[in-house]
Amino acid sequence: MLEVRIHGRGGQGAVTSAELIAISAVDTGRYAQAFPSFGPERRGAPVVAFCRVDEKAIRIRAKVYYPDVVVVLDPGLVDLIDPTEGMKEGGILIMNSRKRPSEVAASRGGAVRVATVDADRIAIEELGRPIVNTTMIGAFIKATGIVGLDDIRGPILDRFGSKLGERNLKALERAYHEVEIGG
Amino acid sequence: MAKTRKGVEVSIAIAEAVRQADVDVVAAYPITPQTHIVEHLSELVADGELDAEFVPVDSEHSAMSVCCGSAAVGARTFTSTSAQGLALMSEIYFIAAAMRLPMVMALANRSLSSPLSIWNDHSDIMMVRDAGWICIFVENGQETYDNILCAFRMAENPEVMLPVAVNLDGFILTHMIEPILYEDDDLVRSYLPWKPMKNALHPDRPVSMGCFGMPEIYTEAQMNREMGVRNSYPHILDAWEEWGRLTGRHYRPVETYRCEDAEYCIVTMGSYGETAMEVVDMLREEGEKVGVIKIRLWRPFPLEEFRKAALGRKCLIVMDRAITFGGNQGGPVATELRSALYGMDGAPSIVNYVAGLAGRDVSRKDFRNIILEGKAKAAKGEVDGFTLYGLRG
């Protein structure tokens, strides 16, 4: 089972990221869960969303405590929270950041693998605003391979419609190609 | 809709089940964490995908009143609420059962205030335990979808004629996206044939409902009500059996997991059951003879089935998600189960844990602690009252 935690701020679409990953995993015949850190939604406040993907039915009805993958949508969050908390050994931290993976890894004591992509820039260029939840899915797909680029198409177009959906897909695909994955 | 497997939020799956059931009336007032169910239903009605009256009432009291009126004329009726909403509804909630008005409610279980909480526990349903509704608990999204449909068949059976509450843990299930297998519309239609109500209100056939009851008749009316709930039992089983025959997914009033040779069992109701199974698998690998007993049908209480599952075990570790304040004998589930086994040969001792109040996460580690600590308590004879798990000093 792959367990994912996504950090963002209220309004940045962390929950949507988790949902789209889960839906595409289900579409490929697997089992998945996506859920928010339950509670009222507060724009701008740090929020967490969770996702699990497995080949068999998932029976855990609790939060993800030991993620394999952590996605950080907002680089400013790392000053407020420790995104690597509870991460499994060999796990990967996928950050929206202008920094190189080695720079981020060094700041975390080198304990986890890191992938970085400048998702803000991609989102501004492709979508006209720095909403990076779909863009970061591209980096997630490249770094984990848990779902494919083809698998995410349907769920994105379903969610955003064809016009906005295609723009989101373009941003997502750019992140897929531009993400830098550290050793 | 043809048979489809989709990743969707459980609340949306509930609304789709209600659409497939082709309900006539939906009356509800939005309240977290039930909101998405009702929002989606209002969309389905507005988009013409569900030919129903959607009544956007001014309160839950009105929602239940509309549902009573609608059920009384024989219309297929659905509502949904949580916690304070149920509390506001409660006056009419009891009347719906007493007047034998079939309807289905998705109850997104949430803590009762105060302190104000929007998160999950079972204090809301326990408040109306004795109303005379059929009460079902579900563990996951698929069970929720299935049981919403089964509930209509139970409620509207002319031999039953009772309201049914399908209890699902708020947020834990309502806000979860997971795979749901939607059955074909035609299958659902064939499972839920429209059954005209025998004594429906109709201008041509006047009847009185909800009359004044003098002491000379009240006792008999209450016994009639008791027999109504009690006698619904075989028809509840029939509804599940037919659903199992059509879909391959089977439901029982009490379900067991790895209990064949289990010396001790954890007893759960609702979404707890899933994590409990996961942890029992882990403990089995360590050689612990442990199983899970799951109470799916809370009312009418499946006394014989529960006894069959429980007798002969060394101990039961009963999980509650609510407190009976000052009852001094444990949470509502444990109190019930202790009573069910009192004085029986081979009755296990019962250790009771209350956990997960207001949505406090109960992880695999917590379940493991509870099971092992509960087993040790039972061995030492520490079986009175309850332990509030994770209580900070």
Interface residues (C-beta under 8 A of the other chain):
Chain A: A18 E19 A22 I23 S24 A25 V26 D27 Y31 A32 Q33 A34 F35 P36 F38 G39 P40 I58 R59 I60 R61 A62 K63 Y65 P155
Chain B: R5 K6 G7 V8 E9 T32 P33 I118 W119 N120 E139 N140 D169 F171 I172 L173 H175 M176 I177 E178 P179 S271 Y272 E274 T275 M277 E278 G359 D361 V362 S363 R364 D366
